[in-house]
Amino acid sequence: MIHESDRIPESCVLNLESLRDREAMSEEKDFSGFEEKLGVEFKNKDLIIQALVHRSYLNEHPDFRLGHNERLEFLGDAVLELVTTEYLYANYPNPEGDLTNWRAALVNANILSGICRDLGTEEYLFLSRGESKDAGSKARQYILANAFEAIIGAIYLDQGYESSKKFITERVLVKLPYILEHRLYLDPKSRFQEAAQEVIGITPNYRVLEEKGPDHNKWFKVGVYLNEEFVAAGEGSSKQEAQVQAAENGIAAKGW
């Protein structure tokens, strides 16, 4: 017979269940499959797991045994920049300005998040419930880009510089020919203007279509035009951000 004094307090039961849930979550994910996609077999498995832990996950799971991935991201960012810089310096005689623009195009959030998605990283991320639902957002793009840098940091710590270099060469540097061919090292406004002038001899102009919100939290909708022809619109927290998005959408709309 169980006496009332022998009962485990409900709060303790909930805490034990919560702990089991957290442990089960990390065990459910088969990281060997992810390692195979990366082409890296980690000696320290905790490194690749931690590389995928977003800060938001720890807010909901403070007892999780590993920290978030921001320190690994910091390290991976430096390794990525060094490898990319070394490669560009060794293979292209172009001036510093060109190399700087090419490097920026190679390591921007759009490219890195795309690589991360191609690797199937999203299903392995440790995110809060809120972040998990926000799959198509700009924030998710940055989470993926940062996770990619954290993965590089994890490879560097576990395997050393040469393995990191091999991974970056195979995943990132292979994008360079495409970037150069399509002039993606130019910002969208410059690319749209160059294409518009080359194809139809017109310089684009931008017009604010809508503006709302208080001064500290403005929102803009901007349209890009070729003379009086409306091409596309973009949105952002500043006119410049909205113009850049409008130009990017304009490139897509025109097939340039």
Buried (B, 14 or more C-beta within 10 A) or exposed (E): EEEEEEEEEEEEEEEEEEEEEBEEEBEEBEBEEBBEEBEBEBEEEEBBBBBBBBBBBBEBBEEBEBEBBBEBBEBBBBBBBBBBBEBBEEEEEEEEEBBBBBBEBBBBBEBBBBBBBEBEBBEBBBBBEEBBEBEEEEEBBEBBBBBBBBBBBBBBBBBEEEBBBBBBEEBBBEBBEEBBEEEBBBBBBEBBBEBBEEEEEEEBEBEEBEEEEEEEEEEBBBBBBBEEEEBBBBBBEEBEBBBBBBBBBBBEBBEB
